[in-house]
Amino acid sequence: MRYSYNKLWKMLIDRKITKTEMRKKAGISTNILAKMGRDESISMESLAKISTVLQCGLDDIVEIINDKKTEEI
């Protein structure tokens, strides 16, 4: 399973907001922003802070990509 924050980066560009501005407004650390830059998972609390600041849903900022095919039970 992989995470992609490409939707978030595009939204920031469209709204002309820098990553640093978003980080400060959302109250998240530089470490969390770095993890997002590496497409690593972050806490639901951090995702909620970002979506609240940007007034959007979680699915607007993160995409979960399943690399393995799931077997139906």
C-alpha angles and dihedrals in degrees: 000000000000133000126220125195094182091116089057094048090050091048091052091051092048091050093042092237121143122226089244092053091049091047093052095045092048093045096232126143129251087245091061091048090050091051089051089051088057091047092245125149120268131188123284087237091060092047089050092051091052094046091048093052092046093040094231140112127268091250088059092063109030135039123196112213118198109210096184122068109243120228118227114237 
